[in-house]
């Protein structure tokens, strides 16, 4: 799963590197040829896009560095950790909820994804099946119970993103 995420991020890095090194310099050159740069919207737009691409590349390089430093042997196989899929039951309403644990800087959170740094993520981290979970939120405190756990070690590569 981590290797697939690295490949996905690597492809985005390649695309952005091409844009930064080939496409944007050409757009800037064309905008400069138009004349007065103080009132040249094409020039300003190209420079803004260039700044955005550089910032996104820095973010992606940081994320790839973090992914490369993950030691899968350090992720527990019987407790909630990175990549876990958990089912919790609210002890009051008996409703079940499903969560997927992802990185704290995940860009595209899907429904049910929670970051490990979020309140629910911090409450779940390190819990095992059957453990009670006290989730303190600003307006309410919830009592949950972990009823099902699939760790990153149990999943198929395409089950969900980290």
C-alpha positions in Angstrom: 0.0 0.0 0.0 2.8 2.4 0.8 4.6 1.6 -2.4 1.5 2.3 -4.4 1.1 5.7 -2.7 4.7 6.5 -3.4 4.2 5.7 -7.1 1.1 7.9 -7.2 2.9 10.8 -5.6 6.0 10.2 -7.8 3.8 10.5 -10.9 2.5 13.8 -9.7 6.0 15.0 -9.0 7.1 14.1 -12.5 4.1 15.9 -14.0 4.7 19.1 -11.9 8.5 19.0 -12.6 7.6 19.0 -16.4 5.2 21.9 -15.9 7.8 23.8 -13.9 10.7 23.2 -16.2 9.1 23.2 -19.6 5.6 24.6 -19.8 5.7 27.5 -17.3 9.0 29.0 -18.7 7.5 28.9 -22.2 4.3 30.7 -20.9 6.5 33.3 -19.1 8.6 33.9 -22.2 5.4 34.4 -24.3 4.0 36.8 -21.7 7.3 38.8 -21.6 7.1 39.2 -25.4 3.7 40.8 -25.0 5.3 43.9 -23.5 4.6 45.9 -20.3 4.9 43.4 -17.4 3.1 45.7 -14.9 -0.2 45.2 -16.5 0.3 41.8 -18.1 -2.2 39.3 -16.6 -0.7 36.3 -18.4 2.7 37.0 -16.9 1.2 37.4 -13.4 -0.8 34.2 -13.8 2.2 32.2 -14.9 4.3 33.5 -12.0 1.5 32.6 -9.5 1.2 29.1 -11.0 5.0 28.7 -10.8 4.9 29.6 -7.1 2.0 27.2 -6.5 3.8 24.3 -8.4 7.0 24.9 -6.4 5.1 24.8 -3.1 3.2 21.6 -4.1 6.5 20.0 -5.1 8.0 20.8 -1.8 5.0 19.3 -0.1 5.2 16.2 -2.2 8.9 15.7 -1.6 8.3 16.0 2.2 5.5 13.4 2.0 7.6 11.0 -0.1 10.4 11.4 2.5 8.0 10.6 5.3 6.7 7.6 3.4 10.2 6.3 2.8 11.0 6.5 6.4 8.1 4.3 7.5 9.2 1.0 8.9 6.3 -1.5 8.4 7.6 -3.7 11.2 7.0 -0.8 13.6 3.2 -0.7 12.8 1.4 -3.1 15.1 -0.6 -5.9 13.6 -3.1 -6.1 16.5 -3.7 -2.4 17.3 -4.9 0.6 15.5 -2.1 2.4 13.5 -1.4 3.9 10.1 -3.6 2.3 7.4 -6.0 0.6 9.8 -9.7 0.2 9.1 -11.7 0.2 12.2 -15.3 -0.3 13.1 -16.4 1.3 16.4 -19.7 1.1 18.2 -21.2 4.0 20.0 -22.1 2.7 23.5 -25.1 5.0 23.8 -26.8 4.7 20.4 -25.3 1.3 19.4 -24.6 2.7 16.0 -21.5 1.5 14.2 -19.1 3.7 12.3 -16.2 2.8 10.0 -12.9 4.8 9.9 -9.7 4.5 7.9 -6.5 5.9 9.6 -4.5 8.1 7.2 -1.5 10.5 7.5 -2.0 13.8 9.2 -1.3 15.7 6.0 -3.5 13.7 3.7 -4.6 15.9 0.9 -7.7 14.1 -0.4 -9.7 12.8 2.5 -12.5 10.5 1.4 -15.6 9.7 3.4 -14.6 7.8 6.6 -10.9 8.7 6.4 -9.5 10.3 9.6 -6.1 11.6 10.2 -4.1 10.1 13.0 -3.7 13.6 14.4 -7.4 14.3 14.5 -9.4 13.9 17.8 -10.9 10.6 16.7 -7.5 9.5 15.3 -5.7 10.2 18.6 -8.5 8.4 20.5 -8.2 5.3 18.3 -4.4 5.1 18.0 -3.0 2.1 19.8 -6.4 0.5 20.7 -7.2 -3.2 20.2 -10.5 -5.0 19.5 -12.7 -4.7 22.6 -11.0 -1.7 24.0 -13.2 1.2 25.2 -12.6 4.6 23.6 -13.3 7.9 25.2 -13.7 10.5 22.5 -13.6 14.0 23.9 -15.0 16.6 21.4 -15.6 20.3 22.0 -19.4 19.8 22.5 -19.7 16.2 23.6 -17.9 13.3 25.0 -18.6 10.0 23.3 -18.0 6.4 24.6 -17.1 4.1 21.8 -15.9 0.5 21.7 -13.6 -0.9 19.0 -15.5 -3.9 17.5 -13.5 -4.7 14.4 -9.9 -4.0 13.2 -8.0 -4.5 10.0 -4.5 -3.3 10.1 -2.3 -2.3 7.2 -0.8 -5.8 7.4 -4.3 -7.4 6.7 -5.3 -5.3 3.7 -4.9 -5.8 0.0 -2.8 -3.2 -1.8 -5.7 -1.4 -3.3 -8.0 -1.5 -0.3 -7.5 2.2 0.7 -4.9 4.9 0.6 -2.6 5.9 3.5 
